[in-house]
Amino acid sequence: MSGLLENKKFYDEASSFYDEMIEFEKNLEKRKTSLKNIIMKTGFVADLGCGTGLDSIALALNGNTVFAVDASSKMIEAAKLNAQNFSADVTFLKSTIQNIPEQYNSKFDFVVSLGNSLANIEGSTIYSTIQRIYDLICNNGYALIHILNYHLILEKQERIVSIKQDKNFWYVRFYDFINGQINFNILKFDKENPFNKQLLTTQIYGYKFDLLAKVFESVGFKEVKFWSDLEKNKFNVTSSKDLFIYARKLE
């Protein structure tokens, strides 16, 4: 499809306005509180698909030692600047999850991947990606993984994800559903001159609850829990907007 960007290029392009679109500063304190209630004992934490660093910085400010990974070089650059601005000590690595060096195996008490990052993982690699996450975690460590509820999204096929604004721009996130493929779009346009616009499109992968439950079990995770939010409310496949997977590694 014309205009369809590789995932890394999509996020490289979005990095220049991403913080304004997700209301970075407004949500940082909320994320600190939410993660503090889940990761109550500080330790070594990996943030996979860190983007511009919202979760990495929240985790670091909560007292954790944080290792943050993203495949987009521009997102990593923005995250480093944000970490500096918030005086957060974070180590960054530009990499896909699968290509994280083996020297990090069994190093982390917690692996976190929020912000629907899992939907950016290409379909043929989802099993090996979850296996890689498992390998990074130390014995008795945990994973906290987030993805949108694509069972509900694909059933309803509602195209609009969100509409946000800042002082100068509107940001519209929406889907195209084309022959079983899901394309994710971000449209940014100027409030004063709507024809001053930028449209970014990439393919994403709408993994459903049933598949993910099987994959997490098959790679060896134990005590797997499924939440609808970071307040630990139970996931409902027919109504929950989000799916959070909380799982333990026990060997």
N, C-alpha and C positions, 0 to 999 in steps of 0.2 A: 504494500500500500504506500502511495506517495505520502511523504511527510512522516512516516513511521520511523522513530528514532530507536537506536540501540539503547538499552536501559541505562548504561553508564552515561551516554551522551545526553539523554533526557535529563538526568539529575545534574549533570554538569551545567546544562543550560538553565535549569530551575534554581540553581544555587544562589544566583544573584538576588532573588526576591523571596526565597523559601522562608526565611525567618519572619518576614512581614506577613506572609500568607498563613503561617501556622501560629502567629502571635507568640513568638518565642518567649519573650520576657514575661508575658502574662501567664503562660503555662508552666514556666520553670518552677515556681513555688508549689504549684499543684502537683507536679510530677515528683518533686522532692518528697512531699508528704506521702503520696501514694506508694512510692518505692520504699520509703522508710517503714511503712506498715507491712511490707512483704519481706524485705531484706532487713531483718531486725538486728542481725549480727554482721558487723562489717567484715569485709574480706576482699579477696581478689575477684573482680567482676569484669567480664567481657561484654561489650555492647556491640552487637553485630548488626550492620546496616545503620550506623550511627547518624547518618545524615549530617546536619549542621551542629550536632552535639547536644541536643536537648537532654536526652536521657543520660549521656555520659557525664555531663556537667552536674546534673542532679545527683547522680550516684557518687561522684567525687565530693561534692559539697556535703553529702551525708556521711563522709568519712571512709569511703571505699577506695581501694587502689584499682584504677580503671584502665582497661585496655580497649580502645575503640577502633572498629574496623568498618571501612566502607569501600566499595569498588569505584566510587566517583572521586577523582582527584580534586575537583572543585568543591565538593561537599567537605572533603577532609580539610582543605584550606580554610573554608568558612568555619568549620568546627574548631580548628586550632585558634583562630582569632577569637571566637566566642569563649573558649576556655581561658584564654589570656585575659579577656575583658572581665570575666567573672572570677578570676584568680582560682581556677580549678586545675588541679594537677592531673592531666590525662595523657596517656601514651597513645599515639595514633598510628595506624597502619593502613595503607591503601592496598586492599586485597578483596577478592571474593571470599566468601566463607570457606569454600572448598579448598582454596589455595593458602589458607593460613598455615604457616610452617609447623611441622610436627613437633618442634621444640616446645610448643605451647600445649601439647597434649597433657591432660590431667592436671592442668595448672589452676583452674578457676573454680572457686566456690560457687559461683553463680554465672550463668550465661543469660543475657537479656537480649531480646530482639523485638522491639515494639514498632509502632508506626506502620504496620502492614508490610514490613520489609519482606516477609516470607512470600508475598505475592509477586515479588520481583525475581524469584528463583525459577529458572527455566524448567519446564515440565519433566524432562528426562533426568534431571539431577536432584529432584526433591528428596528421594530416599538417601542418596549419598550426602546431601547437605545436612539432613537431620542426623545422620551417622557421624558427620564431622563435628556437629555441635555436641553430640554425646561424648565423643573422644576428647574434647577440650575440657570437660568437666571432671573434677576430682571425685573420688569415691565419697558418697554422701552429699555431693553437691547438687545443685538445682538448675533447671532451665525455666525461663519465663518468656514465652513466645506469643506474639500477637498477630492475628490476621483478621480481616473483616469476615463476616459470616456470608460466604459466597453461596451457600445453599439458598439463603433468603434473597441475595442480590440477583442471582440467576433466575430464581422463581418469579420475582416481581419485575425484573429488568427495568428498574427505575434508573434513568440516566444521570440525574444530578446527584453528585456526591456532597458538595458543599458550595456555598457562595459566601465569600468573605470580602472585606474591604479594609483599606487603610486610608491615610489622608489623601493619597493621589490615585490609587488604583483599585479596580475590582479584580477578584480572583475567582474563577469558576472552575471547579473540578468536576468532570463528568466522564461517563463511559460511552463507548460504542460497542454494541453487541453484534458481531458480524460472523455468521456461519460458525458459531461455536467459539470464536475467538473474542477475547475481551481486550479492547484498547482503552487505555486510561489517558485522559486529556487534561491539560491545564491551560485555560484561556486567561490571559492577563490583558486588561485594557485600561487605558487612561480615562479617568472620570470626565475630564474636560474635553478630551478628543478621543472618543471610543474607537476611531479608526487607527489610532496609535495602539496597536495590539500585538500580542505574541501568543501563538498557539503551539503547544508541545504535545506530542503523542507518542506513546510507547505501548507495547504489548505487556499485559500482566497475566498471571496464572491464578485462576480462582479455585484454589484447593478447598475442598469441602471437609466438614467435620469428620465424616466417616473415614475418609482416606487418611487424614492426619492422625486420627486415633490409632489406626492400624500401623502407620509408619512409626509413631512414637513407641508403640508396644514392641514392634518387630526389631528395632535397633537396641532395645534393652532397658528403656526407661521404666521406672516403677512408680507406684503411687501417683499416677497421672490424674490430674484434676482439670476440669474445664469450667472456666468462669466467663461471665458476660462483661465483666469490668474489673478494674483494679481494686474494687471494694469486695471482691471474692463472691459476688452473687452468682448463682448457678447458671450455667449456659443453657439456653433453650434454642434448639436449632430452627424452630419456626418463628421466633420473635426477636432473638438477640441480635443487635447490630454488630457486635464484636465477639470474637472468640479469643480468649486468653488460655494458653496451655501451660500449666504449672506441673513440672515433672521432676522426679528425683533419680539420680544415678546411684544404684546400689550394686556392688559387686561381691 
